Amino acid sequence: MALIELCSESDLDHNEARLFSVNGLDIALFKVEDNFYALDDLCSHGPGSLSEGYLDGFNIECDFHNGMFDIRTGEVTAPPCMDPVKSYVVCKQDGKVFIEID
């Protein structure tokens, strides 16, 4: 397991999503209630970018076909999406945000 730095904690506002491209990965990072959550940015249903979607609580609505995912787990919460997206463990250290990768 390795830690990959994405940003500073202060780089995202509350209820904000942003795309980070690191180590060949496109990661959608979300900040809700001072907690951070990370998913693969590409929707499992089509070419939608989850970081460009509509964040409603812990659900992100894809801007392509309006399917929804739980940002905490990557699980589908509304069709037409059928397959979950990969989620990442997020760590905060010294004011920085990291994800764990294998």
C-alpha positions as CSV (number, residue, x, y, z in Angstrom):
1,M,0.0,0.0,0.0
2,A,1.2,3.5,-0.9
3,L,-0.1,7.0,-0.1
4,I,-0.6,9.4,-3.0
5,E,-0.9,13.1,-2.2
6,L,-3.9,14.8,-3.9
7,C,-4.0,18.3,-2.4
8,S,-4.1,20.4,0.8
9,E,-7.2,20.2,3.0
10,S,-7.9,23.8,2.3
11,D,-8.0,23.3,-1.5
12,L,-11.7,22.2,-1.4
13,D,-14.6,24.0,0.0
14,H,-17.5,22.3,1.9
15,N,-19.7,20.2,-0.5
16,E,-17.2,20.6,-3.3
17,A,-15.9,18.0,-5.8
18,R,-12.7,18.3,-7.8
19,L,-10.7,16.2,-10.3
20,F,-7.1,15.3,-9.5
21,S,-5.0,13.4,-12.0
22,V,-2.1,11.6,-10.2
23,N,0.0,8.6,-11.1
24,G,-2.1,7.8,-14.1
25,L,-5.4,7.9,-12.1
26,D,-8.2,10.4,-12.5
27,I,-9.6,10.8,-9.0
28,A,-12.8,12.6,-8.1
29,L,-12.3,14.1,-4.6
30,F,-15.3,15.2,-2.5
31,K,-15.5,17.2,0.7
32,V,-18.6,16.8,2.8
33,E,-18.8,17.9,6.5
34,D,-15.0,18.3,6.8
35,N,-14.5,14.7,5.5
36,F,-13.0,13.7,2.2
37,Y,-14.1,10.9,-0.1
38,A,-12.4,9.7,-3.3
39,L,-13.7,7.7,-6.3
40,D,-12.5,7.0,-9.8
41,D,-13.7,10.0,-11.8
42,L,-15.1,8.1,-14.8
43,C,-18.7,6.9,-14.4
44,S,-19.2,3.2,-14.8
45,H,-22.1,3.8,-17.2
46,G,-20.7,6.2,-19.7
47,P,-18.2,8.9,-20.4
48,G,-19.4,11.2,-17.5
49,S,-17.0,12.8,-15.1
50,L,-18.1,12.4,-11.5
51,S,-16.2,15.4,-10.4
52,E,-18.4,17.4,-12.7
53,G,-21.6,16.0,-11.3
54,Y,-24.1,17.3,-8.8
55,L,-23.2,16.6,-5.2
56,D,-26.2,16.0,-2.9
57,G,-25.2,14.9,0.6
58,F,-23.3,11.7,0.1
59,N,-24.6,11.1,-3.4
60,I,-22.9,12.3,-6.6
61,E,-25.1,12.5,-9.7
62,C,-23.3,11.8,-12.9
63,D,-23.7,14.7,-15.4
64,F,-24.0,12.2,-18.4
65,H,-27.0,10.0,-17.7
66,N,-27.9,11.2,-14.2
67,G,-27.1,7.9,-12.4
68,M,-25.9,8.3,-8.8
69,F,-23.2,6.9,-6.6
70,D,-22.5,6.9,-2.9
71,I,-19.3,8.9,-2.5
72,R,-18.4,6.9,0.6
73,T,-18.4,3.5,-1.1
74,G,-18.7,3.9,-4.9
75,E,-22.0,1.9,-4.8
76,V,-24.8,2.7,-7.2
77,T,-27.7,4.6,-5.6
78,A,-29.8,5.4,-8.8
79,P,-30.0,3.9,-12.3
80,P,-29.2,3.8,-15.1
81,C,-25.8,2.9,-13.6
82,M,-25.4,-0.7,-12.7
83,D,-21.8,-1.2,-11.7
84,P,-20.1,0.6,-8.7
85,V,-17.0,2.8,-9.2
86,K,-13.8,2.2,-7.3
87,S,-13.5,4.1,-4.0
88,Y,-10.3,4.9,-2.2
89,V,-9.4,5.2,1.4
90,V,-8.6,8.9,2.2
91,C,-6.1,9.9,4.8
92,K,-5.3,13.4,6.1
93,Q,-1.8,14.2,7.4
94,D,-0.3,17.6,8.2
95,G,-3.0,19.5,6.3
96,K,-2.7,17.3,3.2
97,V,-5.1,14.8,1.6
98,F,-3.9,11.4,0.4
99,I,-5.5,8.3,-1.0
100,E,-4.3,4.8,-0.4
101,I,-3.5,2.7,-3.5
102,D,-2.3,-0.9,-3.8
